[in-house]
Amino acid sequence: MIYPLDDARKEITSLLKKVLSQLEYDCKVKLEIPPGGLGDFAFPCFSLAPIAKKSPNDIAKDIAKKIEKGKWIEKVETNGAYVNFFIDNKNLKNSTIKSILINQKNYGYLAKKNKKVIVEHTSANPNGPLHVGRARNPIIGDTIVRIFKAAGYNVESQFYLDDMGKQVAILAWGVNNLELKDVPKPEYSKPDHQTVGFYQLASTLMGKDEKVSKQIGEIVKKSEEGEQKAIDLVHDAYAPVLKGINESLNHINIAVDKYVPESNFVRDKSVDFVVEKLKQSKYCGKEEGAFYLDMEPFGIQGRNTKFVFLRKDGTTLYATRDIAYHLWKAKHADLLVNVLGEDHKLESKQVEIALNLVGAKMIPRVIFYSFVSLPGGKMSTRRGRVVYIDDLIDECVKRAYDEVKKRRGKELSEKKMKEIAEKIGIGALRYNIIKVQPEKDIAFKWEEALNFEGNASPFIQYSHARACSILSKKQDEIKDVDATLLNHDSEIDLIKKLARFPIVIDDACEGCKPHSITNYLFEVASQFNQFYRDCPVLPEKNNKLRIGRLALVDSTRIVIQNGLDLLGIVAPEEM
C-alpha cells in the first residue's frame, strides 16, 4: 500500500541518493520534518562537512541546485545547513483525502512484511494482583504489539510465567496449608485478590517458622528439578491469580496471545543444553559446587561479576531458564521485543551475554521503563497495603465519571454517563502512561490524565466525538470530493498532518517509540480544532467547498479513531 506522503518521501530520498552519488558523498539519507513554514521534508548536511571539506551551508546549496523536480516536489530551498523540500499541495490534498476515505480503518497501516515478531510483556509473578508500580509494562507492551501489527508484522504477545520460583512456591504452600478464615480479607472479589491473602500469610509464617520455610524450599527444589507433582501443585495455586490478572488486563483492553511457563524448558531439557554450553565457555568458573560466568570481561563490575547459572544442588536459576526461553522464541520469530522494568537491566545484560556465548542467532530488543508513582491523595494514603492496578483503573473511571457528570449530568442518563466514563477513564490511564517516553519516570497526575483541553486522552476523544457530531448533522453525501478547494492554511496544515500518519506508524515501529503516536494524535486534534474555528463546515454556502470540508472532517475522524486504536483506546461518538 503506497500513501501520498510516503510516496513523496521515497521520491525525495531517491533523488537525494542520486545527487549525493554524483557529488561523490557517501552517506545515509535520513529526512527530517522541519518546523512550520520551512517545507515538508528537510535533509541536514552537517555530517557531510568532513567528507566534502566544505561548510554544511555550502553543501546544502550544492545539493539544492542539482535536485530535479519530480511528481511531488514543488520547490527546493536551503535554510542554513538544510535542504528543504516543499510538496505539491494540490496533488497531496486530493491524494490524501482519497486515500483515507478509501482505506477507512486500514488507513495508515503498512504493507504485510511476512515477518513474525514476539513481544514479551507483563510476565509478572502470578502470586497476586498486578501492582500499580508496574502498570506501564502491559500498557507499553500491548501498544507495541498494536504498532507492529499496523506496520505489517505478524505479532504474537507472550506472558512468561514464573511457575518455578520461590514466590509461587510460597503461594502454593499457603493455598494448600492455610484456612480461608485466617487469611487477610480482600477489598476486591476478583480471584487474584481473593488468593493473594494466602501468599501474604504464608510469607509471614515462612519468616517465623523454620518448618514452613523448609517445606516451601522443598516445593521450589522439586519444581526446579522438573517433578510434575510439584509443578501441578504450583499451577493449581496460581490459576485463580492468573485469571484475575487477565480480568485486569481485559479491563484496559489488553489480551495476551500465549502464556509460556518456564517449567516447559526444564521438561523439554532445553535448559540442560544451555547449562552444558555455558560450562564449555572460557568464562565459566566453579565456586563451592556452583557454576557461574565471569561477567567482568564484558564490562560488568562490582558484586555482579559472577552470574550463577547452576546451583551446587544441580538446579538451574530463573535467568538460566530465561536463556532457554529466548532460544525457543528465536526459533519461532524473526524479531524479539521484551518490555522490562529498569530494575531488570543487569539481568537482561547478563542474559544477553549468555545468549551470545551459547551461539544465539537472535538477541531481543529490550524496552526498559521506569516505574509509576502516584500523587498525594486517596490512593497513596492507604497505609499498610499495596496499591494495585485495579485501584488505579477504578480511580480513573471514578474521576472520569465525576467530570462527565459535572459537564452533562442534567442531560444524560446514569447508564450513559457510566458508559462514557469507562471509555474516558481507561483512555486517560493508557494515554497518560504511553505519552511519556518509557525510560522517563511518571508521576501520575489526575489533572493531566483527565485534561479535556491539553495533551491527554479526553482531548483527543472529544475531537473525535466533535467530528462525529458534525458528520451526524450533514445533509450532503460525501462524494465527488474536490480537495483542491481546501486552500485555507488551517485546511492545508490539517491535511498534511493526516498525510503523515503512515510515516508516524513506520517511525514508531522502527524506533519502538509508542509515545510518538500520542504526540501525533495531539497535533492532529489541535489542528482539527484550529480548522474548525477558522473554516465553517455545515454553514458553508458553497456546496462543493462544504462537501470538501465534510470529507476533511471525516478523514480526521478516521485518523483519530485509527490512532486511538493503536493506543488501545476507544474513540467515542459522544462525550
C-alpha positions as CSV (number, residue, x, y, z in Angstrom):
1,M,0.0,0.0,0.0
2,I,1.5,3.3,-1.1
3,Y,0.5,6.5,0.7
4,P,0.9,10.0,-0.8
5,L,3.4,11.5,1.7
6,D,5.3,8.3,2.0
7,D,5.5,8.2,-1.8
8,A,6.8,11.8,-1.8
9,R,9.4,10.8,0.9
10,K,10.6,7.9,-1.3
11,E,10.8,10.1,-4.3
12,I,12.9,12.8,-2.4
13,T,15.1,10.1,-0.9
14,S,15.8,8.6,-4.3
15,L,16.6,12.0,-5.8
16,L,18.9,12.8,-2.9
17,K,20.8,9.5,-3.3
18,K,21.3,10.2,-7.0
19,V,22.7,13.7,-6.3
20,L,24.9,12.6,-3.4
21,S,26.3,9.9,-5.7
22,Q,27.1,12.5,-8.4
23,L,28.8,14.6,-5.8
24,E,30.6,11.5,-4.5
25,Y,29.3,12.0,-1.0
26,D,28.9,8.6,0.8
27,C,26.2,9.0,3.5
28,K,22.9,7.6,4.5
29,V,19.8,9.7,3.6
30,K,17.6,10.4,6.5
31,L,14.9,13.0,6.1
32,E,13.5,15.2,8.9
33,I,10.3,17.1,9.4
34,P,11.2,20.8,9.6
35,P,9.4,23.4,11.6
36,G,6.3,25.1,10.1
37,G,6.8,27.2,7.0
38,L,10.2,25.6,6.2
39,G,8.9,22.9,3.9
40,D,7.6,19.3,4.3
41,F,10.9,17.4,4.5
42,A,14.4,18.5,5.2
43,F,17.8,17.0,4.7
44,P,20.5,18.1,7.1
45,C,24.1,18.4,5.7
46,F,26.2,18.6,8.9
47,S,27.5,15.0,8.6
48,L,28.8,15.7,5.0
49,A,31.2,18.6,6.1
50,P,34.2,16.3,6.9
51,I,33.7,14.4,3.7
52,A,33.2,17.4,1.3
53,K,35.7,19.6,3.2
54,K,33.1,22.4,2.9
55,S,30.7,24.2,5.2
56,P,27.3,22.4,5.7
57,N,25.6,25.6,4.3
58,D,27.6,25.4,1.0
59,I,26.9,21.7,0.7
60,A,23.2,22.3,1.1
61,K,23.3,24.9,-1.8
62,D,25.3,22.4,-4.0
63,I,22.7,19.7,-3.4
64,A,19.7,22.0,-3.9
65,K,21.0,23.1,-7.3
66,K,21.1,19.6,-8.6
67,I,17.7,18.4,-7.4
68,E,15.3,17.8,-10.3
69,K,11.6,18.4,-9.9
70,G,9.6,15.2,-9.7
71,K,5.9,14.2,-9.3
72,W,5.8,15.5,-5.7
73,I,8.4,18.3,-5.5
74,E,7.0,21.8,-5.9
75,K,10.2,23.6,-4.9
76,V,13.5,23.2,-3.1
77,E,15.1,25.8,-0.8
78,T,18.0,25.9,1.6
79,N,17.9,27.2,5.1
80,G,21.4,27.2,6.6
81,A,22.7,23.6,6.5
82,Y,19.3,22.2,5.5
83,V,17.9,21.4,2.1
84,N,14.1,21.9,2.4
85,F,11.6,20.2,0.1
86,F,8.1,21.6,-0.5
87,I,5.4,19.2,-1.7
88,D,2.9,19.9,-4.4
89,N,-0.1,20.7,-2.3
90,K,-2.7,20.2,-5.0
91,N,-1.5,16.7,-5.6
92,L,-1.2,16.0,-1.8
93,K,-4.7,17.2,-0.9
94,N,-6.6,15.1,-3.4
95,S,-4.4,12.0,-2.9
96,T,-4.5,12.1,0.9
97,I,-8.3,12.6,1.3
98,K,-9.0,10.0,-1.4
99,S,-6.6,7.5,0.3
100,I,-8.2,8.0,3.8
101,L,-11.8,7.7,2.6
102,I,-11.0,4.6,0.5
103,N,-8.9,2.8,3.2
104,Q,-11.0,3.8,6.2
105,K,-10.0,1.6,9.2
106,N,-6.9,0.4,7.3
107,Y,-5.6,3.9,6.6
108,G,-2.1,4.3,7.9
109,Y,-1.4,0.5,8.1
110,L,1.6,-0.6,6.2
111,A,2.1,-3.5,3.7
112,K,2.4,-7.0,5.1
113,K,6.0,-7.9,5.7
114,N,5.8,-11.7,6.1
115,K,7.8,-11.5,9.3
116,K,6.8,-12.6,12.8
117,V,7.5,-10.6,16.0
118,I,7.2,-12.0,19.5
119,V,6.6,-9.2,22.1
120,E,7.0,-10.4,25.7
121,H,5.4,-8.1,28.2
122,T,3.9,-8.1,31.7
123,S,5.3,-11.6,32.8
124,A,4.6,-10.8,36.4
125,N,4.9,-13.3,39.2
126,P,1.4,-15.0,39.4
127,N,1.3,-14.7,43.2
128,G,-1.0,-11.7,43.4
129,P,-2.7,-8.9,41.5
130,L,-0.7,-6.5,39.3
131,H,0.5,-3.6,41.4
132,V,0.5,0.0,40.2
133,G,4.3,0.5,40.0
134,R,4.4,-1.9,37.0
135,A,1.3,-0.6,35.3
136,R,3.5,0.6,32.4
137,N,4.6,-2.9,31.4
138,P,1.3,-4.3,30.0
139,I,0.3,-0.9,28.5
140,I,3.6,-0.3,26.8
141,G,3.7,-4.0,25.7
142,D,0.2,-4.0,24.2
143,T,0.8,-0.7,22.4
144,I,4.0,-2.0,20.9
145,V,2.0,-5.1,19.7
146,R,-0.6,-2.9,18.1
147,I,2.0,-0.7,16.4
148,F,3.9,-3.7,15.0
149,K,0.7,-5.1,13.6
150,A,-0.1,-1.8,12.0
151,A,3.4,-1.8,10.5
152,G,2.6,-5.1,8.7
153,Y,4.2,-7.6,11.0
154,N,2.6,-10.9,12.2
155,V,2.7,-10.3,16.0
156,E,2.3,-12.6,19.0
157,S,2.3,-11.3,22.6
158,Q,3.6,-13.6,25.2
159,F,3.5,-13.7,29.1
160,Y,6.4,-15.7,30.5
161,L,5.1,-17.4,33.6
162,D,7.4,-17.9,36.5
163,D,6.0,-21.2,37.7
164,M,9.1,-22.5,39.4
165,G,10.3,-19.7,41.7
166,K,10.1,-19.0,45.4
167,Q,7.1,-16.6,45.1
168,V,4.7,-19.1,43.6
169,A,6.0,-21.8,45.9
170,I,5.0,-19.6,48.9
171,L,1.6,-19.2,47.3
172,A,1.2,-23.0,46.7
173,W,2.2,-23.8,50.3
174,G,-0.3,-21.2,51.6
175,V,-3.2,-22.4,49.4
176,N,-2.6,-26.0,50.5
177,N,-1.9,-25.4,54.2
178,L,-3.9,-22.4,55.4
179,E,-7.6,-21.9,56.2
180,L,-9.5,-19.2,54.3
181,K,-10.7,-17.7,57.6
182,D,-7.1,-17.0,58.7
183,V,-6.0,-15.0,55.6
184,P,-6.5,-11.2,55.2
185,K,-9.9,-10.3,53.7
186,P,-9.5,-8.6,50.3
187,E,-11.3,-5.4,49.2
188,Y,-12.0,-6.9,45.7
189,S,-13.9,-10.0,44.8
190,K,-11.6,-10.8,41.9
191,P,-9.9,-14.2,42.1
192,D,-6.3,-12.7,42.3
193,H,-7.3,-10.5,45.3
194,Q,-9.1,-13.5,46.9
195,T,-5.9,-15.6,46.5
196,V,-3.1,-13.2,47.4
197,G,-4.0,-13.4,51.1
198,F,-2.7,-17.0,51.2
199,Y,0.6,-15.7,49.8
200,Q,0.8,-12.8,52.3
201,L,0.2,-15.0,55.4
202,A,2.4,-17.8,54.1
203,S,5.2,-15.3,53.5
204,T,4.9,-14.0,57.1
205,L,4.9,-17.6,58.5
206,M,7.9,-18.5,56.5
207,G,9.9,-15.8,58.2
208,K,8.9,-17.0,61.6
209,D,8.7,-20.8,61.3
210,E,11.7,-22.8,60.1
211,K,9.5,-25.8,59.3
212,V,7.3,-23.8,57.0
213,S,10.4,-22.3,55.3
214,K,11.8,-25.8,54.8
215,Q,8.5,-27.1,53.2
216,I,8.4,-24.1,50.8
217,G,12.0,-24.8,49.9
218,E,11.1,-28.4,49.1
219,I,8.4,-27.2,46.7
220,V,11.0,-24.9,45.0
221,K,13.6,-27.6,44.7
222,K,11.2,-30.3,43.4
223,S,9.6,-27.9,40.8
224,E,13.1,-26.8,39.6
225,E,14.0,-30.5,39.3
226,G,11.0,-30.9,37.0
227,E,8.9,-33.0,39.3
228,Q,5.4,-32.9,37.7
229,K,3.5,-33.2,41.0
230,A,5.2,-30.1,42.4
231,I,4.7,-28.2,39.2
232,D,1.0,-29.1,39.1
233,L,0.7,-28.0,42.8
234,V,2.1,-24.6,41.8
235,H,-0.1,-24.3,38.7
236,D,-3.3,-25.1,40.6
237,A,-2.4,-22.5,43.2
238,Y,-1.7,-19.6,40.8
239,A,-4.6,-20.4,38.3
240,P,-7.0,-18.1,40.1
241,V,-4.4,-15.3,40.3
242,L,-3.7,-15.5,36.5
243,K,-7.5,-15.4,35.9
244,G,-7.7,-12.2,38.0
245,I,-4.7,-10.7,36.2
246,N,-6.4,-11.4,32.9
247,E,-9.5,-9.7,34.1
248,S,-7.5,-6.6,34.9
249,L,-5.7,-6.6,31.6
250,N,-9.0,-7.1,29.7
251,H,-10.5,-4.2,31.6
252,I,-7.8,-1.9,30.0
253,N,-8.2,-3.6,26.5
254,I,-5.2,-5.9,26.7
255,A,-5.3,-9.5,25.5
256,V,-2.3,-11.9,25.7
257,D,-1.9,-14.4,22.9
258,K,0.2,-17.0,24.7
259,Y,1.3,-17.9,28.2
260,V,4.6,-19.7,28.4
261,P,5.5,-21.5,31.7
262,E,9.3,-21.6,32.4
263,S,8.8,-25.2,33.5
264,N,8.5,-26.1,29.8
265,F,12.2,-25.6,29.4
266,V,13.1,-27.9,32.3
267,R,10.7,-30.6,31.0
268,D,12.0,-30.5,27.4
269,K,15.6,-30.5,28.6
270,S,16.5,-27.3,26.7
271,V,17.8,-25.7,29.9
272,D,20.2,-28.6,30.1
273,F,21.5,-27.7,26.7
274,V,22.1,-24.1,27.9
275,V,23.9,-25.4,31.0
276,E,26.3,-27.6,29.0
277,K,27.0,-24.9,26.5
278,L,27.8,-22.3,29.3
279,K,30.0,-24.9,31.1
280,Q,32.1,-25.1,27.9
281,S,32.7,-21.3,27.8
282,K,36.1,-20.0,28.7
283,Y,34.3,-17.5,31.0
284,C,32.8,-20.3,33.1
285,G,34.0,-20.8,36.7
286,K,33.1,-23.0,39.6
287,E,32.8,-22.0,43.3
288,E,31.6,-24.2,46.1
289,G,29.9,-26.5,43.6
290,A,28.0,-23.8,41.8
291,F,28.8,-22.8,38.2
292,Y,29.0,-19.2,37.1
293,L,30.0,-16.9,34.2
294,D,32.6,-14.3,34.8
295,M,31.0,-11.0,33.7
296,E,34.0,-8.7,34.3
297,P,35.4,-9.2,30.7
298,F,32.1,-7.9,29.4
299,G,32.3,-4.6,31.4
300,I,30.1,-5.6,34.4
301,Q,31.8,-4.5,37.6
302,G,31.3,-4.8,41.4
303,R,29.3,-7.5,43.2
304,N,27.7,-8.7,40.0
305,T,30.7,-10.1,38.1
306,K,29.6,-13.7,38.9
307,F,26.5,-14.8,37.0
308,V,25.5,-18.1,38.6
309,F,23.6,-20.3,36.2
310,L,23.7,-23.6,38.1
311,R,23.4,-24.1,41.8
312,K,25.6,-26.6,43.7
313,D,22.5,-28.9,44.2
314,G,22.2,-29.1,40.4
315,T,19.1,-26.9,39.9
316,T,19.0,-24.0,37.5
317,L,18.0,-20.4,38.1
318,Y,15.3,-18.2,36.6
319,A,17.8,-16.5,34.4
320,T,19.2,-19.8,33.1
321,R,15.7,-20.9,32.1
322,D,15.1,-17.4,30.6
323,I,18.1,-18.1,28.3
324,A,16.4,-21.3,27.1
325,Y,13.1,-19.4,26.6
326,H,14.8,-16.9,24.4
327,L,16.5,-19.6,22.3
328,W,13.0,-21.2,21.9
329,K,11.4,-17.8,20.9
330,A,14.1,-17.2,18.3
331,K,13.0,-20.4,16.5
332,H,9.5,-19.1,16.2
333,A,10.1,-15.4,15.2
334,D,12.1,-13.0,13.1
335,L,12.3,-10.4,15.8
336,L,12.0,-10.4,19.6
337,V,10.9,-7.5,21.7
338,N,10.9,-7.5,25.5
339,V,9.3,-5.0,27.8
340,L,11.1,-4.9,31.2
341,G,11.3,-2.7,34.3
342,E,14.5,-0.7,34.7
343,D,15.4,-2.9,37.7
344,H,15.9,-5.8,35.2
345,K,18.7,-4.1,33.3
346,L,21.6,-6.1,34.9
347,E,19.9,-9.4,34.5
348,S,18.9,-8.6,30.9
349,K,22.5,-7.7,30.1
350,Q,23.7,-11.0,31.7
351,V,21.1,-13.0,29.7
352,E,22.2,-11.2,26.5
353,I,25.9,-12.1,27.2
354,A,25.0,-15.7,27.9
355,L,22.9,-15.9,24.7
356,N,25.9,-14.7,22.6
357,L,28.0,-17.3,24.4
358,V,25.7,-20.2,23.5
359,G,25.5,-19.0,19.9
360,A,22.0,-17.5,19.8
361,K,21.1,-16.2,16.3
362,M,18.8,-13.5,17.7
363,I,19.2,-11.1,20.6
364,P,15.9,-9.5,21.9
365,R,15.3,-5.8,21.6
366,V,14.5,-4.5,25.1
367,I,12.4,-1.6,26.1
368,F,13.1,-0.6,29.7
369,Y,10.6,1.5,31.6
370,S,10.7,3.5,34.8
371,F,8.0,3.0,37.4
372,V,4.8,4.8,38.1
373,S,4.4,6.9,41.2
374,L,1.1,8.3,42.4
375,P,0.3,11.8,43.7
376,G,-0.8,12.5,47.3
377,G,-4.5,11.9,48.0
378,K,-6.8,9.0,48.4
379,M,-4.9,6.2,46.8
380,S,-1.4,6.9,48.3
381,T,-2.7,7.2,51.9
382,R,-4.0,3.6,52.1
383,R,-1.3,2.6,54.6
384,G,-0.4,-0.9,55.2
385,R,-1.4,-2.3,51.7
386,V,-0.1,-2.4,48.2
387,V,-1.8,-0.1,45.6
388,Y,-2.9,-2.4,42.8
389,I,-3.6,-1.6,39.1
390,D,-7.2,-2.3,39.8
391,D,-7.2,0.6,42.3
392,L,-5.7,2.9,39.6
393,I,-8.3,1.7,37.0
394,D,-11.2,2.3,39.4
395,E,-9.9,5.7,40.4
396,C,-9.5,6.7,36.7
397,V,-13.1,5.7,35.9
398,K,-14.5,7.3,39.0
399,R,-12.8,10.6,38.3
400,A,-13.9,10.4,34.7
401,Y,-17.4,9.9,35.9
402,D,-17.2,13.0,38.1
403,E,-16.1,15.0,35.0
404,V,-18.9,13.7,32.8
405,K,-21.5,14.3,35.5
406,K,-20.2,17.9,36.0
407,R,-20.5,18.6,32.3
408,R,-23.5,16.6,31.2
409,G,-25.2,15.4,34.3
410,K,-28.5,17.1,33.5
411,E,-28.9,15.7,30.0
412,L,-27.5,12.2,30.2
413,S,-28.9,9.1,31.9
414,E,-26.9,7.4,34.7
415,K,-26.2,4.4,32.4
416,K,-24.9,6.7,29.6
417,M,-22.7,8.7,31.9
418,K,-21.1,5.5,33.3
419,E,-20.6,4.2,29.7
420,I,-18.8,7.3,28.7
421,A,-16.8,7.5,31.9
422,E,-15.5,4.0,31.3
423,K,-14.1,4.9,27.9
424,I,-12.6,8.2,29.2
425,G,-11.2,6.7,32.3
426,I,-9.5,3.7,30.6
427,G,-8.3,6.0,27.8
428,A,-6.9,8.5,30.3
429,L,-4.9,5.7,32.0
430,R,-3.4,4.3,28.9
431,Y,-2.7,7.6,27.2
432,N,-1.1,9.2,30.2
433,I,1.3,6.2,30.6
434,I,2.2,6.0,26.9
435,K,2.8,9.7,26.3
436,V,5.9,9.7,28.5
437,Q,9.0,8.0,27.0
438,P,9.3,4.6,28.7
439,E,12.7,5.4,30.2
440,K,11.4,8.5,32.0
441,D,9.7,8.5,35.4
442,I,6.0,9.0,35.6
443,A,4.3,10.8,38.5
444,F,0.6,10.1,37.7
445,K,-1.3,13.4,37.9
446,W,-5.0,13.3,37.7
447,E,-5.4,16.8,36.3
448,E,-3.1,15.9,33.4
449,A,-4.6,12.5,32.7
450,L,-8.2,13.9,32.6
451,N,-7.4,17.1,30.8
452,F,-10.1,17.9,28.2
453,E,-8.0,20.7,26.6
454,G,-4.4,19.5,26.7
455,N,-2.2,16.6,25.7
456,A,-4.5,13.9,27.2
457,S,-6.8,11.3,26.0
458,P,-10.1,13.2,26.8
459,F,-9.0,16.0,24.5
460,I,-8.3,13.5,21.6
461,Q,-11.5,11.6,22.3
462,Y,-13.5,14.8,22.4
463,S,-12.1,15.8,19.0
464,H,-13.3,12.5,17.6
465,A,-16.7,13.0,19.2
466,R,-16.9,16.5,17.7
467,A,-16.1,15.2,14.2
468,C,-18.9,12.5,14.7
469,S,-21.3,15.2,15.8
470,I,-20.6,17.4,12.7
471,L,-21.0,14.4,10.4
472,S,-24.3,13.3,12.0
473,K,-25.8,16.7,11.0
474,K,-24.6,16.7,7.4
475,Q,-27.2,16.7,4.6
476,D,-24.8,16.2,1.8
477,E,-23.3,12.9,0.7
478,I,-19.6,12.9,0.7
479,K,-18.9,12.1,-2.9
480,D,-17.2,13.8,-5.9
481,V,-14.9,15.4,-3.4
482,D,-12.7,18.2,-4.8
483,A,-10.0,18.7,-2.2
484,T,-8.2,21.3,-4.3
485,L,-10.8,23.7,-3.0
486,L,-9.4,23.4,0.5
487,N,-7.0,26.3,0.3
488,H,-7.1,27.8,3.8
489,D,-3.9,27.4,5.8
490,S,-5.8,25.5,8.5
491,E,-7.1,23.1,5.9
492,I,-3.8,22.5,4.3
493,D,-2.0,22.1,7.6
494,L,-4.6,19.5,8.7
495,I,-4.4,17.5,5.5
496,K,-0.6,17.4,5.8
497,K,-0.9,16.2,9.4
498,L,-3.3,13.4,8.3
499,A,-0.9,12.5,5.4
500,R,1.9,11.9,7.9
501,F,0.0,9.1,9.8
502,P,1.6,6.1,7.9
503,I,5.1,7.6,8.3
504,V,4.4,8.1,12.1
505,I,3.4,4.4,12.4
506,D,6.6,3.4,10.5
507,D,8.8,5.5,12.7
508,A,7.1,4.4,15.9
509,C,7.6,0.8,14.9
510,E,11.2,1.2,13.7
511,G,12.3,3.1,16.9
512,C,9.9,1.2,19.3
513,K,8.6,4.6,20.3
514,P,4.9,4.3,21.3
515,H,4.9,7.9,22.8
516,S,5.3,9.3,19.2
517,I,1.7,8.1,18.5
518,T,0.3,10.2,21.4
519,N,2.3,13.2,20.3
520,Y,1.0,12.9,16.7
521,L,-2.7,12.5,17.8
522,F,-2.4,15.6,20.0
523,E,-1.1,17.5,16.9
524,V,-3.9,16.2,14.8
525,A,-6.6,17.0,17.4
526,S,-5.1,20.5,18.0
527,Q,-5.0,21.2,14.2
528,F,-8.6,19.9,13.8
529,N,-9.8,22.4,16.4
530,Q,-7.9,25.2,14.6
531,F,-9.6,24.2,11.3
532,Y,-13.0,24.1,13.0
533,R,-12.5,27.6,14.3
534,D,-11.3,29.0,11.0
535,C,-13.4,27.2,8.5
536,P,-17.2,26.9,8.7
537,V,-18.3,23.4,7.7
538,L,-22.1,23.0,7.9
539,P,-22.9,26.7,7.4
540,E,-20.7,27.0,4.3
541,K,-22.8,28.2,1.4
542,N,-20.6,26.9,-1.4
543,N,-21.8,23.3,-1.9
544,K,-18.6,21.9,-3.3
545,L,-16.5,23.5,-0.6
546,R,-18.8,22.2,2.1
547,I,-18.5,18.7,0.8
548,G,-14.7,19.1,0.7
549,R,-14.7,20.2,4.3
550,L,-17.0,17.4,5.3
551,A,-14.6,15.0,3.7
552,L,-11.8,16.6,5.7
553,V,-13.8,16.2,8.9
554,D,-14.5,12.5,8.1
555,S,-10.8,12.0,7.2
556,T,-9.8,13.4,10.6
557,R,-12.3,11.2,12.4
558,I,-10.9,8.1,10.7
559,V,-7.3,9.0,11.5
560,I,-8.0,9.8,15.2
561,Q,-10.0,6.6,15.5
562,N,-7.2,4.5,13.9
563,G,-4.6,6.3,16.1
564,L,-6.5,5.7,19.3
565,D,-6.9,2.1,18.3
566,L,-3.1,1.8,18.2
567,L,-3.2,3.0,21.9
568,G,-5.9,0.6,22.9
569,I,-8.3,3.5,23.5
570,V,-12.0,3.7,22.4
571,A,-12.9,6.5,20.1
572,P,-16.4,7.6,21.4
573,E,-19.0,9.1,19.2
574,E,-20.4,11.1,22.1
575,M,-18.9,12.7,25.2
